[in-house]
Amino acid sequence: MISLVPPASAEDGYRAWLRYDTVQDQERLKEYRNSFRKVILDESSPTMKAVKSEIHAGLAGLLARATEYADAVKDDGTLILGTPGNSDIVASLDLGERLRQLGDEGYLIEQRRINGHLSIVVAANRDIGVLYGTFHLLRLLQTHQPLDKLSLTSVPRIRHRIVNHWDNLNRRVERGYAGLSLWEWGTLPEYRHPRYVDYARLNASIGINGTAINNVNANPSILTDQFLKKVSVLADIFRPYGIKVYLSVFFHSPVVLGGLKTADPLDPSVRKWWKDKADEIYSHIPDFGGFLVKADSEGQPGPHGYGRTHADGANMLAEALEPHGGIVIWRAFVYKPEQADRFREAYDAFVPLDGKFKGNVIIQVKNGPIDFQPREPFSPLFGALPNTNTMMELQITQEYFGFNLHLAYQGPLYTEVLNADTYAKGKGSTVGRILEGKIFDYKLTGMAGVLNTGTDRNWTGHPFVQSSWYCYGRLAWDHTLTAGEIADEWIRMTF
């Protein structure tokens, strides 16, 4: 007996929005096949290898045919991906002034004639920009966009676009709801789980360039040589995708790990301990991003225990990281039972310290003054720290939106706070423009999203949490996008 029924395959959510299923619109499919007959790229760097891997899988899936490669443009329908440094074709296109405006991570995508042949170019100054442009191009195909006269540029508005994981070293995830932690500490550094690469792909596809991999209620053991060797393997895997690793640190680590009698940030022995620890970390991870710190909050120790300020604590760590180019992300989520008005506690703690933090410190402020509530106004700290780098912390995991049980899309919450006007410098001083550094002269800009990816097959427990993850990344890249247009993209790419 011969069955003529094609095999059915269930969608389990693992591919998330990077589903490269064959384009069903036959007119679009014909257009795309004519536009991508050959691909030209250099794969001499790890990031360009990632570009080739993604474009190969994407075009093969979307166009339902093998991806072919070439060395020169000889026919219509050639895709060129590269930088002036790794592509003679890109270098010959006189893109100098346009590329200068794109910085290190921006890119351009355009249809143009090369040697008389209609081609599509993805160009950037650095390899990571080419990778971001590759994901954008594939997104256009996934959402069935026309390619005729295609011409666009894209540059991130925010410099540090980070996801925070509240993962413990025993692999339990605080507010996780999606299985165990992705990080298999028991098998690292020898075994590299394939999910680590797919995790990096998903984040890079939405422009994420940093990940703080452990809980802000930090276990000091993360700073031991045993764990740093494991973390360095994750950093190696993430690096081609433009993602730096950050670590949450326990403020009393010099006492617990170093045998010191104090963790006073002004004590010379403590400062030396952190400097030596930073040197050790960078010997394992040369491009280490920096420290994320929860201090003097919910029982976590901090500088207040020694009569010091948040600035004293942050600056001590910043001094240790500064020679290596690392940053300190100091959380503003602080409160204690004695405070009569929790709403204003972070404001009272940080506003008097404005201007007293080192330049490589950035204060991470939750979107609202309480704690990721479904309805609360923006934090009054946005607009109140003109002389202190400030970033926003959003929650992707559904701590207050029904865990993994309820369907929720948090895009409208994110855009509501980003578009809220603080009037810090008159009308138009929105939270988003403050974060971008357009209102105050911030040297560091950033956004963080608390992400709950775990061992559940679909990454996030409830599949719709993926929509908030996707939305967060897109807004961290460009906060002027609307929740509606991002939702439209995600739905078309995912389903």
C-alpha positions as MATLAB code, in Angstrom:
seq = 'MISLVPPASAEDGYRAWLRYDTVQDQERLKEYRNSFRKVILDESSPTMKAVKSEIHAGLAGLLARATEYADAVKDDGTLILGTPGNSDIVASLDLGERLRQLGDEGYLIEQRRINGHLSIVVAANRDIGVLYGTFHLLRLLQTHQPLDKLSLTSVPRIRHRIVNHWDNLNRRVERGYAGLSLWEWGTLPEYRHPRYVDYARLNASIGINGTAINNVNANPSILTDQFLKKVSVLADIFRPYGIKVYLSVFFHSPVVLGGLKTADPLDPSVRKWWKDKADEIYSHIPDFGGFLVKADSEGQPGPHGYGRTHADGANMLAEALEPHGGIVIWRAFVYKPEQADRFREAYDAFVPLDGKFKGNVIIQVKNGPIDFQPREPFSPLFGALPNTNTMMELQITQEYFGFNLHLAYQGPLYTEVLNADTYAKGKGSTVGRILEGKIFDYKLTGMAGVLNTGTDRNWTGHPFVQSSWYCYGRLAWDHTLTAGEIADEWIRMTF';
ca = [
       0.000    0.000    0.000;
       1.343    3.447   -0.943;
       0.247    6.491    1.026;
      -0.214    9.726   -0.896;
      -0.729   11.754    2.272;
       2.347   13.884    3.079;
       3.800   13.366    6.543;
       2.608   15.811    9.178;
       5.098   17.545   11.417;
       4.064   19.217   14.647;
       5.358   22.684   15.475;
       6.739   22.551   19.009;
       7.864   26.171   19.313;
      11.584   25.436   19.369;
      12.330   27.486   16.245;
      10.395   30.432   17.699;
      10.319   33.260   15.116;
      13.193   31.807   13.080;
      10.966   29.420   11.144;
      12.227   29.257    7.588;
       9.333   27.341    6.071;
       8.770   27.562    2.320;
       7.001   30.707    1.125;
       3.481   29.678    0.116;
       2.595   32.752   -1.944;
       3.674   31.565   -5.396;
       4.197   35.048   -6.829;
       6.393   36.012   -3.882;
       8.244   32.713   -4.090;
       9.004   33.335   -7.759;
      10.213   36.872   -6.972;
      12.464   35.644   -4.176;
      13.919   32.791   -6.216;
      14.781   35.222   -8.993;
      16.373   37.603   -6.484;
      18.563   35.028   -4.734;
      20.067   32.751   -7.360;
      23.616   33.092   -6.014;
      25.243   34.264   -2.780;
      28.639   35.928   -2.429;
      30.294   36.284    0.974;
      33.567   35.807    2.771;
      33.549   33.391    5.696;
      36.976   34.006    7.166;
      35.694   35.146   10.590;
      33.474   33.316   13.107;
      30.748   35.933   12.663;
      30.796   35.655    8.877;
      30.596   31.888    9.285;
      27.433   32.530   11.319;
      26.174   34.759    8.495;
      26.722   31.960    5.987;
      25.054   29.393    8.232;
      21.984   31.605    8.687;
      21.594   32.697    5.084;
      22.152   29.115    3.928;
      19.438   27.728    6.204;
      17.110   30.658    5.620;
      17.191   30.674    1.831;
      17.145   26.883    1.576;
      14.040   26.724    3.729;
      12.149   29.761    2.440;
      12.896   29.070   -1.227;
      12.807   25.257   -1.011;
      15.994   24.817   -2.971;
      19.718   24.525   -2.380;
      21.667   27.732   -1.786;
      24.345   28.322   -4.426;
      27.491   30.417   -3.987;
      29.631   32.436   -6.378;
      32.792   34.560   -6.434;
      31.641   37.293   -8.819;
      28.437   38.942  -10.019;
      27.724   37.460  -13.442;
      23.922   37.310  -13.510;
      20.847   38.943  -12.040;
      19.796   37.612   -8.657;
      23.046   37.772   -6.706;
      23.115   38.472   -2.975;
      26.306   40.081   -1.649;
      26.945   40.202    2.098;
      29.991   41.837    3.635;
      32.028   44.817    4.755;
      34.547   46.908    2.823;
      37.202   44.951    4.687;
      36.101   41.460    3.682;
      34.345   42.063    0.355;
      35.979   43.637   -2.698;
      32.508   44.095   -4.155;
      31.244   46.064   -1.148;
      34.478   48.078   -1.125;
      33.893   49.028   -4.769;
      30.371   50.390   -4.243;
      31.371   53.842   -2.928;
      29.398   53.415    0.294;
      31.917   55.234    2.495;
      29.786   58.128    3.738;
      26.662   56.008    4.166;
      28.563   53.353    6.100;
      30.171   55.954    8.365;
      26.703   56.868    9.603;
      25.958   53.260   10.588;
      28.535   52.851   13.370;
      29.758   49.435   14.457;
      26.411   47.606   14.472;
      24.289   49.272   11.810;
      23.774   47.987    8.266;
      22.227   48.795    4.927;
      20.237   46.563    2.604;
      19.522   47.625   -0.941;
      18.760   46.439   -4.408;
      21.175   47.843   -6.980;
      22.889   46.998  -10.244;
      26.415   45.616  -10.068;
      28.241   44.986  -13.350;
      24.887   45.643  -14.969;
      23.153   42.878  -13.026;
      20.325   43.414  -10.528;
      21.646   42.401   -7.115;
      20.906   42.802   -3.415;
      23.600   44.020   -1.030;
      23.800   43.667    2.752;
      26.692   45.868    3.870;
      28.075   47.095    7.193;
      31.268   48.370    8.774;
      31.766   45.294   10.911;
      30.874   41.639   10.577;
      28.260   41.851   13.332;
      26.401   44.484   11.321;
      26.301   42.056    8.397;
      24.798   39.412   10.691;
      22.118   41.817   11.933;
      21.400   42.782    8.331;
      21.132   39.123    7.362;
      18.466   38.520    9.976;
      16.615   41.637    8.773;
      16.704   40.435    5.178;
      15.365   37.030    6.167;
      12.657   38.758    8.195;
      11.542   40.563    5.042;
      11.193   37.218    3.296;
       9.438   35.582    6.234;
       6.868   38.389    6.277;
       6.502   38.320    2.462;
       7.696   41.878    1.805;
       8.384   43.060   -1.767;
      12.027   43.498   -2.758;
      11.580   45.858   -5.701;
      13.606   49.062   -5.128;
      14.571   47.802   -1.680;
      16.705   50.362    0.156;
      16.994   50.683    3.925;
      19.430   51.401    6.714;
      19.159   50.470   10.375;
      21.202   51.614   13.373;
      20.517   50.676   17.009;
      19.327   53.557   19.174;
      20.519   51.878   22.382;
      24.101   50.699   22.895;
      23.742   47.946   25.514;
      20.783   45.680   24.695;
      20.888   43.006   27.344;
      18.846   40.095   28.631;
      19.019   39.234   32.337;
      18.628   35.662   33.560;
      17.606   34.918   37.126;
      19.222   31.471   36.890;
      20.736   29.871   39.975;
      23.784   27.622   39.868;
      21.628   24.629   40.896;
      19.743   25.294   37.607;
      16.552   26.427   39.290;
      15.272   29.632   37.728;
      13.665   32.340   39.832;
      10.415   33.411   38.114;
      11.275   30.959   35.339;
       8.206   28.792   34.609;
      10.005   27.116   31.659;
      11.952   24.215   33.102;
      15.512   24.250   34.346;
      18.227   26.729   33.456;
      19.711   26.371   29.988;
      23.214   26.395   31.438;
      24.294   22.816   32.132;
      26.977   23.576   34.699;
      27.531   19.878   35.352;
      28.592   19.174   31.760;
      30.402   22.435   30.999;
      33.060   23.142   29.887;
      33.443   19.804   28.064;
      29.960   19.498   26.548;
      28.492   22.327   24.497;
      24.746   21.850   24.213;
      23.402   22.717   20.729;
      20.775   24.942   22.334;
      23.464   27.438   23.273;
      23.941   28.302   19.596;
      20.206   28.533   18.943;
      19.841   30.750   22.019;
      22.494   33.045   20.540;
      20.803   33.007   17.121;
      17.440   33.985   18.549;
      18.898   36.845   20.550;
      21.113   38.114   17.741;
      18.156   38.062   15.352;
      16.521   40.822   17.424;
      19.715   42.732   18.115;
      20.503   41.586   21.659;
      24.219   42.095   22.343;
      24.597   41.096   25.990;
      23.437   38.448   28.450;
      23.741   38.410   32.242;
      23.560   34.664   32.757;
      23.042   34.290   36.524;
      20.595   35.476   39.147;
      20.953   38.967   40.597;
      20.552   37.224   43.959;
      24.004   35.965   43.133;
      25.883   32.939   44.364;
      29.524   34.017   44.866;
      30.741   30.704   43.417;
      30.154   32.081   39.923;
      33.442   33.977   40.371;
      35.531   30.895   41.151;
      37.991   29.535   38.618;
      35.849   26.402   38.289;
      32.842   28.378   37.067;
      34.784   30.976   35.095;
      36.116   28.167   32.886;
      32.528   27.109   32.242;
      31.348   30.666   31.602;
      34.199   31.210   29.154;
      32.838   28.413   26.956;
      29.439   30.117   26.812;
      31.189   33.379   25.942;
      33.049   31.617   23.117;
      29.761   30.302   21.711;
      27.973   33.654   21.968;
      30.848   35.810   20.651;
      30.281   35.213   16.898;
      26.721   36.434   17.423;
      27.842   39.719   18.965;
      26.723   38.780   22.480;
      28.882   39.649   25.488;
      28.557   37.807   28.785;
      27.878   39.678   32.044;
      27.879   38.223   35.550;
      25.735   39.143   38.533;
      27.999   39.434   41.569;
      27.527   39.049   45.322;
      28.761   42.178   47.083;
      30.305   40.208   49.957;
      32.360   37.994   47.630;
      35.684   39.272   49.048;
      34.624   37.894   52.439;
      33.143   34.616   51.186;
      35.727   33.809   48.516;
      38.729   35.886   49.494;
      38.791   35.365   53.234;
      38.774   39.102   53.938;
      37.141   40.412   57.083;
      35.249   43.124   55.252;
      33.683   44.032   51.913;
      33.866   47.783   52.617;
      34.217   49.386   49.170;
      36.682   51.970   50.487;
      38.982   49.402   52.076;
      42.201   49.062   49.997;
      42.324   45.277   50.424;
      38.764   44.960   49.130;
      39.479   47.164   46.149;
      42.567   45.080   45.346;
      40.570   41.862   45.628;
      38.054   43.074   43.052;
      40.829   44.344   40.765;
      42.567   40.969   40.894;
      39.259   39.191   40.303;
      38.539   41.380   37.272;
      41.988   40.573   35.876;
      41.259   36.871   36.354;
      37.877   37.095   34.633;
      39.344   38.862   31.610;
      42.072   36.239   31.348;
      39.244   33.757   30.735;
      36.893   36.061   28.794;
      38.735   38.874   26.969;
      35.512   40.615   25.913;
      33.674   40.188   29.237;
      30.874   42.763   29.473;
      30.908   43.563   33.173;
      29.048   43.158   36.451;
      25.335   43.349   37.222;
      24.763   44.204   40.882;
      21.818   43.911   43.246;
      22.913   45.497   46.530;
      21.158   46.666   49.696;
      17.884   45.187   48.485;
      15.744   42.273   49.659;
      18.435   41.026   52.005;
      21.323   41.308   49.562;
      24.377   42.951   51.158;
      25.770   46.208   49.865;
      27.769   49.305   50.712;
      25.162   50.609   53.160;
      26.274   47.927   55.597;
      29.563   49.810   55.897;
      28.092   53.290   55.987;
      28.915   53.810   52.309;
      26.762   54.877   49.379;
      25.640   53.123   46.224;
      28.129   55.318   44.371;
      30.959   54.096   46.597;
      30.083   50.477   45.862;
      29.541   50.917   42.140;
      32.668   53.012   41.650;
      34.843   50.430   43.388;
      33.721   47.767   40.913;
      33.929   50.197   38.009;
      37.532   50.969   38.895;
      38.382   47.261   38.723;
      36.716   46.822   35.322;
      37.763   50.089   33.719;
      41.205   48.995   32.411;
      39.485   46.181   30.517;
      36.614   48.232   29.095;
      33.973   46.617   31.314;
      30.945   48.319   32.821;
      28.997   48.116   36.074;
      25.218   47.831   35.862;
      23.929   48.836   39.309;
      20.281   48.068   39.964;
      18.096   50.791   41.457;
      15.560   48.284   42.799;
      16.185   49.017   46.479;
      13.793   49.097   49.395;
      13.653   48.260   53.072;
      10.765   47.750   55.501;
      11.504   50.994   57.355;
      10.642   53.168   54.370;
       7.171   54.630   54.689;
       6.715   55.123   50.936;
       8.221   52.399   48.769;
       7.110   54.264   45.660;
       9.773   56.922   46.203;
      12.510   54.880   47.869;
      14.747   54.422   44.829;
      14.299   58.111   44.010;
      15.414   59.132   47.484;
      18.383   56.753   47.332;
      19.785   57.734   43.939;
      18.869   61.339   43.140;
      21.235   62.748   45.815;
      24.021   60.704   44.178;
      23.464   62.079   40.668;
      26.809   62.843   39.061;
      28.833   60.877   41.611;
      29.094   57.636   39.628;
      32.038   56.810   37.377;
      31.559   56.976   33.624;
      31.495   53.192   33.205;
      28.587   52.802   35.641;
      24.987   52.691   34.457;
      21.984   52.623   36.802;
      19.398   49.977   35.871;
      15.899   51.193   36.751;
      12.755   49.069   36.559;
      10.114   50.513   34.267;
       7.895   51.363   37.241;
       8.593   52.420   40.832;
       7.098   49.314   42.470;
       7.906   45.982   40.803;
       6.920   45.154   37.200;
       3.222   45.641   37.939;
       0.825   45.262   34.979;
      -0.324   48.816   35.609;
       1.985   51.404   37.145;
       3.447   54.712   35.994;
       7.027   55.094   34.822;
       9.695   55.369   37.496;
      10.337   58.969   38.595;
      14.075   58.231   38.256;
      13.699   58.574   34.487;
      14.448   62.244   33.999;
      15.798   62.770   37.521;
      19.385   61.630   36.844;
      20.715   64.026   34.198;
      24.343   63.367   35.136;
      24.195   59.584   35.637;
      23.961   56.969   32.888;
      20.531   55.358   33.205;
      18.986   52.300   31.575;
      15.610   50.582   31.914;
      14.820   47.079   33.144;
      11.732   45.375   31.717;
      10.378   41.966   32.625;
       9.766   39.437   29.860;
       8.984   36.496   32.120;
       5.370   36.576   33.297;
       5.809   36.989   37.057;
       2.734   39.223   37.180;
       1.053   38.019   33.984;
       0.025   34.488   34.866;
       3.354   32.621   34.845;
       3.279   30.000   32.058;
      -0.511   29.634   32.221;
      -1.888   32.862   30.765;
      -1.546   34.223   27.255;
      -0.083   37.729   27.373;
       1.731   40.077   25.008;
       3.562   42.775   26.940;
       4.421   44.966   23.965;
       1.816   47.628   24.849;
       3.249   47.852   28.382;
       6.766   48.335   27.028;
       5.805   50.982   24.484;
       3.597   52.824   26.972;
       6.530   53.499   29.277;
       8.964   54.220   26.432;
       6.575   56.789   24.971;
       5.670   58.362   28.330;
       6.719   62.001   28.545;
       8.718   62.969   31.633;
       8.860   66.673   30.663;
      12.371   66.614   32.174;
      13.448   69.148   29.553;
      10.030   70.167   28.349;
       7.583   68.392   26.072;
       9.070   65.474   24.159;
      11.387   64.294   26.943;
      10.078   60.755   26.666;
      11.525   57.848   28.583;
      12.698   56.337   25.304;
      14.601   59.479   24.298;
      16.161   59.666   27.767;
      17.360   56.071   27.454;
      18.728   56.851   23.999;
      20.821   59.694   25.398;
      18.933   62.352   23.433;
      17.755   64.335   26.471;
      20.835   64.052   28.682;
      24.392   63.452   27.531;
      24.655   59.825   28.633;
      27.926   58.138   27.651;
      26.360   54.701   28.152;
      22.837   53.775   27.090;
      21.036   50.524   27.728;
      17.952   48.408   28.191;
      17.579   45.094   30.003;
      14.884   42.445   29.761;
      14.464   39.743   32.407;
      14.182   36.589   30.312;
      13.045   33.146   31.479;
      14.362   30.838   28.759;
      14.702   27.306   30.103;
      14.783   23.660   29.107;
      11.145   23.592   27.996;
      11.115   22.733   24.310;
       9.527   26.070   23.416;
      12.073   28.001   25.518;
       9.636   30.142   27.533;
       6.951   27.863   28.997;
       3.999   29.610   27.394;
       4.648   30.107   23.670;
       3.355   33.674   23.774;
       6.131   34.735   26.130;
       8.219   34.511   22.963;
       6.235   37.474   21.644;
       7.373   39.656   24.544;
      10.959   38.433   24.120;
      10.847   39.334   20.435;
       9.212   42.680   21.168;
      11.758   43.581   23.819;
      14.663   43.018   21.447;
      13.084   44.992   18.627;
      12.352   47.927   20.966;
      15.843   47.856   22.458;
      17.102   48.308   18.894;
      14.478   50.923   17.977;
      12.150   52.207   20.700;
      10.070   54.165   18.166;
       8.481   50.985   16.786;
       4.892   50.292   17.801;
       3.676   47.260   19.705;
       1.260   46.567   16.861;
       3.808   46.441   14.050;
       6.132   44.278   16.151;
       3.266   41.893   16.923;
       2.465   41.705   13.215;
       6.062   40.730   12.440;
       6.191   38.129   15.187;
       2.908   36.487   14.178;
       3.894   36.272   10.509;
       7.306   34.828   11.374;
       6.110   32.415   14.054;
       2.876   31.039   12.652;
];
